Amino acid sequence: MAYIGSAPTTTASRKSQTTYRYLLTAGQSVISGADLNNNTLSLDPLDTEVFMNGLKLDSTDTTIAATQVSLATPGAAGDEIEVVAYRTFETADHYTKSVADARYYTQTDADTRYVNASGDTITGLVNITNTYSSDTTEQLRVSDNTGSKLDFFGHANGTKSIQAYADDGSTFYNLNLQPLGGYVTTPNQPSFRAGASSGYSGSGTTMVFNTVRHNIGNHYNATTGRFTAPVAGVYYFGYQGISGSGTTSNEQNLSMYVNNVAINDVRFSGYTSSSGHIKTVTFLAVDDYVEIKLASSNTSTFGNAFHNQFMGFLIG
């Protein structure tokens, strides 16, 4: 049947007891110190019972203090006294926070104390275990008071991942973790290679490599011929091409530009089948752009996406 009455408001208590045994001498009225089992008398005066020769004495027969029992009538030689001391402890508070912390700070128990719910430091290895029922249940969450959080996932297929959330709840970072060893890949590293199917001529003309072979991150623009840096870092760029000039003596001159400023060039003489190459490593800031331009009026490139290519990637 349903519980009738008020809900309990205190923690359940339990009693433990210690029994002290003494044999009296003639006329003895005060019992204290070590008993027959060498246990030193220690009492709670409100939770103590005294027996003489098996009969319980009442409050008029005794006066009970913390370390002794006084008899109203002195005993005879050989009388047996039993003092039963009860002690109360609470199951939920048997080892209190204040006691644990006090023992820690006095080095009595230097490795054990309560952890504060707000602001604390834990040293050494901490193992946190949990179970999960699907690939969308986080096993560990670290969050701040703005709602931003970092979730650690252990997936049923054995993979691990970390997801970071902004305070508006949107995921702004997701990292899939793979075991070390084997192949380490960087699938999102900016990289591109493209060829120019049309020929170009004339000083200052920008080559547009419109046949895209790959373009990881879509940072190369096949309409403008420019690669725009998504992040600051060191990049590699290369150009290879052949002349489209019909005049053997013409010098073919092409340059690589960063933000419309030439940083290097290539010069070679001849007509179709004469080739030139540009290779460089350079630092780019975010939104810096790179392109290939013809640097002299005599320069002419052959229109073929196989023979004329522009490429680059982020080194780091």
C-alpha positions in Angstrom: 0.0 0.0 0.0 1.0 3.6 -0.4 3.1 5.3 2.2 1.1 7.3 4.7 2.7 10.2 6.5 5.2 12.9 5.9 8.2 12.3 3.7 11.4 11.7 5.7 13.6 14.9 5.9 16.7 13.4 7.5 19.2 10.7 6.6 18.5 7.3 8.0 20.6 6.5 11.1 22.1 3.3 12.3 23.4 2.2 15.8 26.6 0.5 16.6 27.5 -0.7 20.1 30.5 -1.4 22.3 30.2 -3.5 25.5 32.6 -3.0 28.4 32.9 -5.6 31.2 34.3 -5.0 34.7 34.5 -6.9 38.0 34.1 -4.7 41.0 36.1 -4.7 44.2 34.5 -4.3 47.6 32.9 -0.9 47.9 33.7 0.2 44.4 31.3 2.9 43.0 33.2 4.4 40.0 33.9 2.5 36.8 36.4 3.9 34.3 39.5 3.2 32.3 40.3 -0.2 30.7 37.9 -3.1 31.0 38.6 -6.8 31.2 39.3 -6.8 27.5 41.6 -3.8 27.8 39.1 -1.5 26.0 39.1 2.0 27.4 35.7 3.3 28.5 34.2 6.0 26.1 30.6 6.9 26.3 27.7 9.0 25.0 25.8 9.7 28.3 22.5 9.8 26.4 23.1 6.4 24.6 24.4 4.1 27.4 23.0 1.2 29.3 24.5 -0.2 32.5 23.9 -3.8 33.8 24.9 -5.3 37.2 25.0 -9.1 37.4 22.7 -9.2 34.4 20.1 -6.7 35.7 19.7 -3.4 34.0 20.2 -0.3 36.3 18.0 2.7 35.8 18.9 6.4 35.9 18.5 6.6 39.6 21.1 3.9 40.1 23.8 5.5 38.0 25.4 8.7 36.9 27.0 8.5 33.4 29.7 10.7 32.0 31.9 10.6 28.9 34.6 8.4 30.5 33.1 6.9 33.7 30.0 5.5 35.3 29.2 6.2 39.0 27.0 3.9 41.0 24.6 5.3 43.6 25.2 2.2 45.8 28.8 0.8 45.8 29.1 -2.7 44.6 30.3 -5.8 46.4 33.5 -7.7 45.5 33.0 -9.8 42.4 29.9 -8.0 41.1 30.0 -7.9 37.3 29.2 -4.7 35.5 28.4 -4.4 31.8 28.4 -1.0 30.2 26.8 -1.0 26.7 27.7 2.2 24.7 25.7 3.0 21.6 27.0 5.3 18.8 24.9 6.8 16.1 26.2 7.2 12.5 24.4 8.3 9.3 24.8 6.0 6.3 25.0 9.0 3.9 27.3 11.1 6.0 29.6 8.5 7.7 32.7 10.2 6.2 31.8 13.8 5.9 33.3 16.3 3.4 34.7 18.4 6.3 36.4 15.3 7.8 37.7 14.1 4.4 39.1 17.6 3.5 40.6 18.0 7.0 42.4 14.7 6.7 43.7 15.7 3.2 45.0 19.1 4.2 46.7 17.7 7.3 48.3 14.9 5.2 46.6 12.3 7.3 45.1 10.9 4.1 46.9 13.0 1.4 45.4 11.2 -1.6 41.7 11.5 -0.7 39.3 14.4 -0.4 36.0 15.6 -1.8 36.1 17.4 -5.3 34.5 20.8 -5.3 31.6 21.1 -7.8 32.8 24.6 -8.7 36.5 25.1 -9.4 38.9 22.4 -8.5 42.1 20.6 -9.7 42.6 16.9 -10.1 46.1 15.5 -10.7 47.1 12.1 -12.1 45.1 9.8 -14.3 41.3 10.1 -14.3 39.3 7.3 -16.0 35.7 8.2 -17.1 33.6 5.3 -18.4 30.2 5.3 -19.8 28.0 3.2 -22.1 26.4 4.2 -25.3 23.4 2.9 -27.3 24.0 4.6 -30.6 26.5 6.6 -32.6 25.0 9.9 -31.5 25.5 9.5 -27.7 28.5 11.4 -26.3 30.6 9.6 -23.7 32.2 12.7 -22.2 31.1 16.4 -22.4 33.1 19.5 -21.4 31.1 22.7 -21.3 31.2 26.2 -20.1 28.4 28.5 -18.7 27.7 30.0 -22.1 26.4 26.8 -23.7 29.6 26.1 -25.7 30.7 22.5 -25.3 33.1 19.8 -26.5 31.7 16.3 -26.9 33.7 13.1 -27.2 32.0 10.3 -29.0 32.9 6.6 -29.0 31.0 5.0 -31.9 29.8 1.4 -32.2 32.0 0.8 -35.2 35.1 1.5 -33.2 35.9 5.0 -34.4 36.2 8.0 -32.2 35.3 11.6 -32.8 35.3 15.1 -31.2 32.6 17.7 -31.9 32.7 21.3 -30.7 29.6 23.4 -30.4 29.2 27.1 -30.3 26.9 28.7 -27.7 24.1 28.9 -30.4 24.1 25.2 -30.6 25.7 24.9 -34.0 28.5 22.4 -34.6 31.6 24.4 -35.7 34.2 21.6 -35.5 34.1 17.9 -36.0 37.3 15.7 -35.8 37.2 12.0 -36.6 40.0 10.3 -34.8 41.9 7.3 -36.3 44.4 5.1 -34.6 48.1 6.0 -35.2 49.9 3.8 -37.6 49.2 2.9 -41.2 48.3 5.9 -43.4 47.9 9.4 -42.1 45.8 11.5 -44.6 44.7 15.1 -44.8 41.6 15.0 -47.0 40.7 18.6 -46.5 44.1 20.1 -47.3 43.6 22.8 -50.0 45.0 21.6 -53.3 44.3 22.1 -57.0 45.5 21.3 -60.6 44.0 22.7 -63.8 44.8 23.0 -67.5 44.3 25.8 -70.0 42.5 24.7 -73.1 42.9 28.1 -74.8 46.0 29.8 -75.9 47.0 33.3 -74.6 49.2 36.1 -75.9 50.2 39.7 -75.0 51.8 41.4 -72.1 49.8 41.4 -68.8 47.3 38.8 -69.9 46.1 36.4 -67.2 46.0 32.8 -68.1 42.8 31.0 -67.1 43.2 27.3 -66.5 39.6 26.2 -67.2 40.0 22.4 -67.2 40.0 21.5 -63.5 41.6 18.2 -62.6 41.0 18.5 -58.9 40.1 21.4 -56.6 40.0 20.4 -52.9 38.2 23.1 -51.0 37.2 25.0 -54.3 39.8 27.7 -53.6 40.9 27.8 -57.3 38.6 29.8 -59.5 38.4 28.4 -63.1 36.7 31.6 -64.3 39.4 34.1 -63.1 42.4 31.8 -63.1 43.2 32.7 -59.4 43.8 30.6 -56.4 42.8 32.4 -53.1 44.4 31.3 -49.8 41.7 30.1 -47.3 44.2 30.1 -44.4 47.6 31.7 -43.7 50.5 29.3 -44.3 53.2 28.2 -46.7 52.1 27.0 -50.1 53.7 25.3 -53.1 52.8 26.4 -56.7 53.9 25.2 -60.1 53.3 26.1 -63.8 54.3 24.1 -66.8 53.6 25.1 -70.5 54.7 25.2 -74.0 55.0 28.1 -76.5 52.3 28.9 -79.0 54.6 31.3 -80.9 55.3 30.7 -84.6 58.5 32.7 -84.4 61.6 30.9 -83.3 63.4 33.9 -81.9 60.6 35.2 -79.7 61.3 35.1 -76.0 58.5 33.5 -74.1 58.2 35.2 -70.7 55.6 34.3 -68.0 55.4 35.3 -64.3 53.7 34.1 -61.2 51.8 36.9 -59.3 50.7 37.3 -55.7 48.1 40.0 -55.2 49.0 41.4 -58.7 52.7 41.6 -57.8 55.2 39.4 -59.8 57.3 37.1 -57.5 59.2 35.0 -60.1 59.2 34.2 -63.8 60.3 31.8 -66.6 61.9 32.8 -69.9 62.5 30.5 -72.9 62.9 31.0 -76.7 61.2 29.2 -79.5 57.8 28.2 -80.9 55.5 25.2 -80.4 57.2 22.4 -78.4 59.5 24.8 -76.5 58.6 24.5 -72.8 59.0 26.4 -69.6 58.4 25.7 -65.9 57.8 27.8 -62.7 58.1 26.3 -59.3 58.0 28.2 -56.0 57.2 28.0 -52.2 55.7 31.1 -50.7 53.9 32.3 -47.6 50.3 33.6 -48.1 48.0 35.4 -45.7 44.3 34.7 -45.7 42.7 35.9 -49.0 46.0 36.4 -50.8 45.6 35.3 -54.4 48.0 33.7 -57.0 47.8 33.7 -60.8 49.9 33.3 -63.9 50.4 36.2 -66.3 52.2 36.7 -69.6 55.0 39.2 -69.0 55.9 40.3 -72.5 54.1 41.3 -75.7 55.9 38.5 -77.7 54.7 35.7 -75.4 52.2 33.3 -76.7 51.0 30.0 -75.1 49.7 26.9 -76.9 46.1 26.1 -76.3 46.1 22.7 -74.8 45.0 21.7 -71.3 47.5 18.8 -71.2 50.6 20.9 -72.1 49.7 24.0 -70.0 48.9 23.5 -66.3 48.8 25.4 -63.1 48.8 23.7 -59.7 49.3 24.3 -56.0 48.7 23.1 -52.4 49.0 24.1 -48.8 52.2 22.7 -47.2 51.3 23.8 -43.7 
